[in-house]
Amino acid sequence: MVSHRVVVDGGEPGLVLTVLPGLGYTAQGPVLARPAAALRELRWTVRTVVWDDGRPDFELARDVYAAVLRDGVDAAPEAAHLVLAKSLGTLALPVGIDLGLPGAWLTPLLTTDRAPDVRAAAAGLGATGVPALLAGGTADGLWDPALAAASGARVLEVAGADHSLEIDGDPERTQRALDDVTAAVVELAGTVVAG
């Protein structure tokens, strides 16, 4: 049976980052680890979902991620919250919007018929007034550049990047993309704190 836990790295109780990893892309992957480390240095408390004993299916991940977001808000209702989600973690986008949580939604599931709620939520991000970042690569079949551009969210599109936001055969461009994602997440966090 697939189980999960939430690992908490303490920082300021009024600044809470929740990291929701992908199916095969854990929170140790650089596109999640680097922004989380940057916010840890800025004294954010980092809550990270870790899957034990296998990989979750879409329904389990959707339920767990929704509960983790709700629990985080319930535990610190006055805190500034930010979601950092990748791929499967973006199944939490509709709940994040319902809770009014700003988020960095990396490589969101925009084209799969298994997540129509994610597509609909992403399309309406700008109307929510909640700070949001959508990031994806043009070589990622799950990325929809037209939907992202029309969403009203801040968009970081990486030319030639795959679903891991890496550019095949080009480590320098991959590193620049990672730097850009990290900077965009830190900037989003600054907006959350200032707001």
C-alpha positions as CSV (number, residue, x, y, z in Angstrom):
1,M,0.0,0.0,0.0
2,V,1.3,3.5,-0.9
3,S,1.6,5.8,2.1
4,H,2.9,9.3,2.6
5,R,4.3,11.5,5.2
6,V,4.9,15.2,5.5
7,V,8.4,16.3,6.4
8,V,8.6,19.7,8.1
9,D,11.8,21.8,8.1
10,G,11.1,24.5,10.6
11,G,11.5,28.2,9.8
12,E,9.3,31.2,10.6
13,P,5.8,29.9,11.6
14,G,4.3,32.8,9.6
15,L,5.8,31.7,6.3
16,V,4.8,28.2,5.1
17,L,5.8,26.6,1.8
18,T,4.2,23.3,0.9
19,V,6.0,21.1,-1.6
20,L,4.0,18.6,-3.6
21,P,6.2,16.4,-5.8
22,G,5.4,14.6,-9.0
23,L,4.9,10.9,-9.6
24,G,8.4,10.0,-10.5
25,Y,10.0,13.4,-9.6
26,T,10.6,13.7,-5.9
27,A,11.2,16.8,-3.9
28,Q,15.0,16.1,-4.2
29,G,14.8,16.8,-8.0
30,P,16.4,20.2,-8.7
31,V,13.3,22.0,-10.0
32,L,11.7,21.5,-6.5
33,A,14.8,21.3,-4.3
34,R,16.5,24.5,-5.5
35,P,13.5,26.8,-4.9
36,A,12.7,25.1,-1.6
37,A,16.3,25.6,-0.5
38,A,16.2,29.2,-1.5
39,L,13.0,29.8,0.6
40,R,14.4,27.8,3.5
41,E,17.3,30.3,3.5
42,L,14.7,33.1,3.7
43,R,13.4,31.4,6.9
44,W,10.3,29.8,5.3
45,T,8.9,26.7,7.0
46,V,9.0,24.0,4.4
47,R,6.4,21.1,4.5
48,T,7.2,18.4,1.9
49,V,5.1,15.4,1.0
50,V,7.1,12.2,0.7
51,W,5.6,9.1,-0.8
52,D,6.6,5.8,0.8
53,D,6.2,2.3,-0.6
54,G,5.6,3.1,-4.2
55,R,3.8,5.6,-6.4
56,P,0.3,6.9,-5.8
57,D,-2.4,6.9,-8.5
58,F,-4.1,10.1,-9.5
59,E,-7.0,9.7,-7.1
60,L,-4.9,9.0,-4.1
61,A,-2.5,11.9,-4.9
62,R,-5.4,14.3,-5.4
63,D,-6.9,13.3,-2.0
64,V,-3.6,13.4,-0.2
65,Y,-2.5,16.7,-1.7
66,A,-5.8,18.3,-0.9
67,A,-5.7,17.2,2.7
68,V,-2.1,18.3,3.1
69,L,-3.0,21.8,1.9
70,R,-6.1,22.0,4.1
71,D,-4.2,20.8,7.1
72,G,-1.4,23.3,6.5
73,V,-3.9,26.2,6.4
74,D,-5.8,24.9,9.5
75,A,-2.5,24.6,11.4
76,A,-1.4,28.1,10.6
77,P,-4.4,30.2,9.5
78,E,-2.6,33.5,9.9
79,A,0.5,32.5,8.0
80,A,1.5,33.4,4.5
81,H,1.2,30.2,2.5
82,L,2.8,29.2,-0.8
83,V,2.4,26.0,-2.8
84,L,5.3,24.6,-4.9
85,A,3.9,21.8,-7.0
86,K,5.3,19.7,-9.9
87,S,3.3,17.6,-12.3
88,L,1.2,15.2,-10.2
89,G,1.4,17.8,-7.4
90,T,-0.6,20.2,-9.6
91,L,-3.6,18.0,-9.0
92,A,-3.9,20.2,-5.9
93,L,-4.4,23.3,-8.1
94,P,-8.3,23.4,-7.7
95,V,-8.1,23.0,-4.0
96,G,-5.3,25.6,-3.8
97,I,-7.5,28.1,-5.6
98,D,-10.5,27.2,-3.3
99,L,-8.2,27.9,-0.3
100,G,-6.9,31.1,-1.9
101,L,-3.3,29.8,-1.8
102,P,-0.7,31.4,-4.1
103,G,1.3,28.8,-6.0
104,A,4.1,27.9,-8.3
105,W,2.6,25.2,-10.5
106,L,5.5,23.6,-12.4
107,T,4.9,21.4,-15.4
108,P,1.1,21.3,-14.7
109,L,-1.1,18.5,-16.1
110,L,-2.8,20.7,-18.7
111,T,-3.4,18.3,-21.6
112,T,-4.2,14.9,-19.9
113,D,-7.9,13.9,-19.9
114,R,-7.2,12.5,-16.4
115,A,-7.1,16.0,-14.9
116,P,-9.7,18.2,-16.5
117,D,-10.1,20.0,-13.2
118,V,-6.5,21.1,-13.3
119,R,-6.9,22.4,-16.8
120,A,-10.0,24.3,-15.9
121,A,-8.4,25.7,-12.7
122,A,-5.3,26.8,-14.6
123,A,-7.3,28.5,-17.3
124,G,-9.0,30.7,-14.7
125,L,-6.0,31.6,-12.5
126,G,-6.0,35.2,-13.4
127,A,-9.6,35.7,-12.4
128,T,-8.8,34.5,-8.8
129,G,-6.6,37.4,-7.9
130,V,-4.3,35.0,-6.2
131,P,-0.6,35.2,-7.2
132,A,0.4,32.2,-9.4
133,L,3.2,31.0,-11.6
134,L,2.8,28.4,-14.3
135,A,6.0,27.0,-15.6
136,G,6.5,24.5,-18.4
137,G,8.6,23.5,-21.4
138,T,7.8,23.5,-25.1
139,A,9.0,19.9,-25.4
140,D,6.6,18.7,-22.7
141,G,3.4,17.1,-24.1
142,L,1.5,17.9,-20.9
143,W,2.2,21.7,-21.4
144,D,-0.4,23.9,-23.2
145,P,1.3,27.2,-24.1
146,A,-1.9,28.8,-25.3
147,L,-3.8,27.9,-22.1
148,A,-0.9,29.1,-20.0
149,A,-0.6,32.4,-21.9
150,A,-4.4,33.1,-21.5
151,S,-4.5,32.1,-17.8
152,G,-3.7,35.5,-16.4
153,A,-1.0,33.9,-14.2
154,R,2.7,34.7,-14.6
155,V,4.1,32.2,-17.1
156,L,7.6,30.9,-17.4
157,E,7.9,28.9,-20.6
158,V,11.3,27.2,-21.3
159,A,12.0,26.6,-25.0
160,G,12.9,23.0,-25.7
161,A,12.4,21.9,-22.1
162,D,10.8,18.5,-21.3
163,H,8.6,17.5,-18.4
164,S,11.5,17.8,-16.0
165,L,12.2,21.3,-17.3
166,E,15.5,20.0,-18.8
167,I,16.8,20.6,-22.3
168,D,18.1,17.4,-23.7
169,G,21.8,17.6,-24.5
170,D,22.2,21.2,-23.2
171,P,23.2,21.3,-19.6
172,E,24.0,25.0,-19.7
173,R,20.5,25.9,-20.9
174,T,19.0,23.5,-18.4
175,Q,21.0,25.2,-15.6
176,R,19.7,28.6,-16.8
177,A,16.1,27.3,-16.8
178,L,16.6,26.0,-13.2
179,D,18.0,29.4,-12.2
180,D,15.0,31.1,-13.8
181,V,12.5,28.8,-12.1
182,T,14.2,29.4,-8.7
183,A,14.2,33.1,-9.2
184,A,10.5,33.2,-10.2
185,V,9.5,31.1,-7.2
186,V,11.5,33.4,-4.9
187,E,9.9,36.5,-6.5
188,L,6.4,34.9,-6.1
189,A,7.2,34.3,-2.4
190,G,8.2,37.9,-2.0
191,T,4.9,39.0,-3.5
192,V,3.1,36.7,-1.0
193,V,4.9,38.2,1.9
194,A,4.5,41.8,0.7
195,G,0.8,41.2,0.0
